Amino acid sequence: MTSVVSDMLDRKFDVCFGHGDQNGDGVMERADVIALAARIIAYLDAPFDSPKAQALLVAFQNFWENVSTEFDTNGDGLISKTEWREGLRKFAASGDMYREGFRPLAEALFALCDADGNGKVSPEEFFQYQRAFGTSPENSRLAFERLDRDGSGSLSVEELLDAWHEYYTSSDPQAPGNWLYGDIGPLA
């Protein structure tokens, strides 16, 4: 892996690590992941007892079980930034890890984003989702423009799932999925 590709993936992985480390103590733990799920539900104005919100909570719990088993190499119940990067590199090389660990979470997350259930995420729904991750309005707009590959003015759930997969796995500096959380800096 070239240093440019490695640097690009590390920057994307670090953005995601920052999302997951909700209390800012430099490691991810189960409580952080559940706090992130609660934050997303709140920002998307979903009732916590709704089926979609409950599905997201379960998906985040399952996500933690999968990634902590794979990524927590020292068995301390925490995932350091180094463990996160190393685990995501393995994940990027394995379709099975994506299907088992990440895709169910992505599906639950985007089902919640699609508040009206029409199979599309409107700009407003996408911007609400982005706010939960602390993405600036400007970066949210840039991300939406890049991810709306067909120029329809909305994002299909499949477009978003593809973008999420690209974000975590692609070493292509031009991949639209690199923009999932806005600008991460120069990619090439």
JOUR-V254053 format. One record per pair of residues at least 4 apart in sequence whose C-alpha atoms are under 8 Angstrom apart, sorted by sequence separation. I is the first residue (numbers start at 1). J is the second residue. D is the distance in whole Angstrom. If there is no record, write none. Layout:
i=I j=J d=D
i=I j=J d=D
This chain:
i=1 j=5 d=6
i=2 j=6 d=6
i=3 j=7 d=6
i=4 j=8 d=6
i=5 j=9 d=6
i=6 j=10 d=6
i=7 j=11 d=6
i=8 j=12 d=6
i=9 j=13 d=6
i=10 j=14 d=6
i=11 j=15 d=6
i=12 j=16 d=6
i=13 j=17 d=6
i=14 j=18 d=6
i=15 j=19 d=7
i=16 j=20 d=6
i=17 j=21 d=6
i=18 j=22 d=7
i=21 j=25 d=7
i=28 j=32 d=6
i=29 j=33 d=7
i=30 j=34 d=6
i=31 j=35 d=6
i=32 j=36 d=6
i=33 j=37 d=6
i=34 j=38 d=6
i=35 j=39 d=6
i=36 j=40 d=6
i=37 j=41 d=6
i=38 j=42 d=6
i=39 j=43 d=6
i=40 j=44 d=6
i=41 j=45 d=6
i=42 j=46 d=6
i=46 j=50 d=7
i=49 j=53 d=6
i=50 j=54 d=6
i=51 j=55 d=6
i=52 j=56 d=6
i=53 j=57 d=6
i=54 j=58 d=6
i=55 j=59 d=6
i=56 j=60 d=6
i=57 j=61 d=6
i=58 j=62 d=6
i=59 j=63 d=6
i=60 j=64 d=6
i=61 j=65 d=6
i=62 j=66 d=6
i=63 j=67 d=6
i=64 j=68 d=6
i=65 j=69 d=6
i=66 j=70 d=6
i=67 j=71 d=5
i=68 j=72 d=5
i=72 j=76 d=7
i=79 j=83 d=6
i=80 j=84 d=6
i=81 j=85 d=6
i=82 j=86 d=6
i=83 j=87 d=6
i=84 j=88 d=6
i=85 j=89 d=6
i=86 j=90 d=7
i=87 j=91 d=6
i=88 j=92 d=6
i=89 j=93 d=7
i=90 j=94 d=6
i=91 j=95 d=7
i=94 j=98 d=7
i=95 j=99 d=6
i=96 j=100 d=6
i=97 j=101 d=6
i=98 j=102 d=5
i=99 j=103 d=5
i=100 j=104 d=7
i=101 j=105 d=7
i=102 j=106 d=6
i=103 j=107 d=6
i=104 j=108 d=6
i=105 j=109 d=6
i=106 j=110 d=6
i=107 j=111 d=6
i=108 j=112 d=6
i=109 j=113 d=6
i=110 j=114 d=6
i=111 j=115 d=7
i=114 j=118 d=7
i=121 j=125 d=6
i=122 j=126 d=6
i=123 j=127 d=6
i=124 j=128 d=6
i=125 j=129 d=6
i=126 j=130 d=6
i=127 j=131 d=6
i=128 j=132 d=7
i=129 j=133 d=7
i=130 j=134 d=6
i=131 j=135 d=6
i=135 j=139 d=6
i=136 j=140 d=6
i=137 j=141 d=6
i=138 j=142 d=6
i=139 j=143 d=6
i=140 j=144 d=6
i=141 j=145 d=6
i=142 j=146 d=6
i=143 j=147 d=6
i=144 j=148 d=6
i=145 j=149 d=8
i=148 j=152 d=7
i=155 j=159 d=6
i=156 j=160 d=6
i=157 j=161 d=6
i=158 j=162 d=6
i=159 j=163 d=6
i=160 j=164 d=6
i=161 j=165 d=6
i=162 j=166 d=6
i=163 j=167 d=6
i=164 j=168 d=7
i=165 j=169 d=6
i=166 j=170 d=5
i=174 j=178 d=8
i=176 j=180 d=8
i=178 j=182 d=8
i=179 j=183 d=6
i=1 j=6 d=6
i=21 j=26 d=7
i=28 j=33 d=7
i=41 j=46 d=5
i=42 j=47 d=8
i=48 j=53 d=5
i=49 j=54 d=6
i=67 j=72 d=8
i=72 j=77 d=7
i=79 j=84 d=6
i=97 j=102 d=7
i=98 j=103 d=6
i=99 j=104 d=7
i=114 j=119 d=7
i=121 j=126 d=6
i=130 j=135 d=5
i=131 j=136 d=7
i=135 j=140 d=6
i=148 j=153 d=7
i=155 j=160 d=7
i=165 j=170 d=8
i=170 j=175 d=7
i=173 j=178 d=7
i=178 j=183 d=8
i=179 j=184 d=7
i=18 j=24 d=8
i=21 j=27 d=6
i=22 j=28 d=8
i=41 j=47 d=7
i=42 j=48 d=8
i=47 j=53 d=7
i=48 j=54 d=7
i=72 j=78 d=6
i=91 j=97 d=6
i=92 j=98 d=8
i=111 j=117 d=7
i=114 j=120 d=6
i=130 j=136 d=8
i=131 j=137 d=8
i=145 j=151 d=8
i=148 j=154 d=7
i=178 j=184 d=8
i=21 j=28 d=5
i=41 j=48 d=7
i=46 j=53 d=7
i=72 j=79 d=5
i=91 j=98 d=6
i=114 j=121 d=5
i=148 j=155 d=6
i=20 j=28 d=6
i=21 j=29 d=8
i=71 j=79 d=7
i=72 j=80 d=8
i=113 j=121 d=7
i=114 j=122 d=8
i=147 j=155 d=7
i=170 j=178 d=8
i=23 j=32 d=7
i=68 j=77 d=7
i=166 j=175 d=7
i=22 j=32 d=5
i=68 j=78 d=7
i=73 j=83 d=7
i=115 j=125 d=7
i=127 j=137 d=7
i=130 j=140 d=6
i=149 j=159 d=8
i=166 j=176 d=8
i=167 j=177 d=5
i=17 j=28 d=8
i=21 j=32 d=6
i=22 j=33 d=7
i=68 j=79 d=7
i=72 j=83 d=6
i=114 j=125 d=7
i=148 j=159 d=8
i=166 j=177 d=5
i=167 j=178 d=5
i=20 j=32 d=6
i=21 j=33 d=8
i=41 j=53 d=6
i=71 j=83 d=6
i=113 j=125 d=6
i=147 j=159 d=7
i=165 j=177 d=7
i=166 j=178 d=7
i=167 j=179 d=7
i=20 j=33 d=6
i=22 j=35 d=7
i=71 j=84 d=6
i=113 j=126 d=7
i=127 j=140 d=6
i=147 j=160 d=7
i=163 j=176 d=7
i=164 j=177 d=6
i=167 j=180 d=7
i=174 j=187 d=8
i=22 j=36 d=7
i=126 j=140 d=8
i=127 j=141 d=8
i=163 j=177 d=4
i=173 j=187 d=5
i=71 j=86 d=7
i=162 j=177 d=7
i=163 j=178 d=7
i=173 j=188 d=6
i=20 j=36 d=7
i=71 j=87 d=5
i=113 j=129 d=6
i=147 j=163 d=7
i=164 j=180 d=7
i=19 j=36 d=7
i=70 j=87 d=7
i=163 j=180 d=6
i=126 j=144 d=7
i=37 j=56 d=7
i=38 j=57 d=8
i=37 j=57 d=6
i=67 j=87 d=8
i=123 j=144 d=7
i=34 j=57 d=7
i=37 j=60 d=7
i=34 j=60 d=7
i=33 j=60 d=7
i=34 j=61 d=7
i=149 j=176 d=8
i=33 j=61 d=8
i=147 j=176 d=6
i=123 j=153 d=7
i=146 j=176 d=6
i=147 j=177 d=7
i=30 j=61 d=8
i=33 j=64 d=7
i=122 j=153 d=7
i=123 j=154 d=6
i=146 j=177 d=8
i=122 j=154 d=5
i=123 j=155 d=8
i=147 j=179 d=7
i=121 j=154 d=6
i=122 j=155 d=6
i=146 j=179 d=7
i=147 j=180 d=7
i=30 j=64 d=6
i=66 j=100 d=8
i=67 j=101 d=7
i=120 j=154 d=6
i=121 j=155 d=5
i=66 j=101 d=6
i=120 j=155 d=5
i=121 j=156 d=6
i=120 j=156 d=4
i=121 j=157 d=7
i=143 j=179 d=5
i=144 j=180 d=8
i=119 j=156 d=6
i=120 j=157 d=6
i=142 j=179 d=8
i=143 j=180 d=6
i=63 j=101 d=5
i=119 j=157 d=6
i=143 j=181 d=7
i=62 j=101 d=8
i=63 j=102 d=7
i=143 j=182 d=5
i=142 j=182 d=6
i=143 j=183 d=8
i=140 j=181 d=7
i=142 j=183 d=8
i=63 j=105 d=7
i=139 j=181 d=7
i=140 j=182 d=6
i=114 j=157 d=8
i=139 j=182 d=4
i=139 j=183 d=6
i=59 j=104 d=6
i=60 j=105 d=6
i=59 j=105 d=5
i=111 j=157 d=8
i=135 j=181 d=6
i=110 j=157 d=6
i=135 j=182 d=7
i=29 j=77 d=7
i=30 j=78 d=8
i=133 j=181 d=8
i=29 j=78 d=5
i=56 j=105 d=7
i=59 j=108 d=7
i=28 j=78 d=6
i=29 j=79 d=6
i=107 j=157 d=8
i=110 j=160 d=7
i=27 j=78 d=6
i=28 j=79 d=5
i=110 j=161 d=8
i=130 j=181 d=7
i=27 j=79 d=5
i=28 j=80 d=6
i=56 j=108 d=5
i=27 j=80 d=5
i=55 j=108 d=6
i=56 j=109 d=6
i=26 j=80 d=7
i=27 j=81 d=7
i=107 j=161 d=7
i=26 j=81 d=7
i=106 j=161 d=6
i=52 j=108 d=7
i=56 j=112 d=8
i=103 j=161 d=8
i=106 j=164 d=7
i=52 j=111 d=7
i=53 j=112 d=7
i=52 j=112 d=6
i=17 j=81 d=7
i=46 j=112 d=8
i=14 j=81 d=7
i=17 j=84 d=7
i=98 j=165 d=8
i=44 j=112 d=8
i=44 j=113 d=7
i=13 j=84 d=8
i=14 j=85 d=8
i=41 j=112 d=8
i=13 j=85 d=6
i=10 j=85 d=7
i=13 j=88 d=7
i=92 j=168 d=6
i=93 j=169 d=7
i=92 j=169 d=4
i=91 j=169 d=8
i=92 j=170 d=8
i=88 j=168 d=7
i=89 j=169 d=8
i=44 j=125 d=8
i=44 j=128 d=6
i=43 j=128 d=6
i=44 j=129 d=6
i=43 j=129 d=7
i=43 j=131 d=7
i=44 j=132 d=8
i=40 j=129 d=7
i=43 j=132 d=6
i=40 j=132 d=5
i=39 j=132 d=6
i=40 j=133 d=8
i=19 j=133 d=6
i=12 j=167 d=7
i=13 j=168 d=7
i=12 j=168 d=7
i=9 j=168 d=8
i=9 j=169 d=8
i=9 j=170 d=8
i=9 j=171 d=7
i=8 j=171 d=7
i=6 j=171 d=8
i=8 j=173 d=8
i=5 j=171 d=6
i=12 j=178 d=8
i=5 j=172 d=8
i=5 j=173 d=8
i=12 j=184 d=7
i=11 j=184 d=7
i=8 j=187 d=6
i=8 j=188 d=8
i=4 j=187 d=8
i=4 j=188 d=7
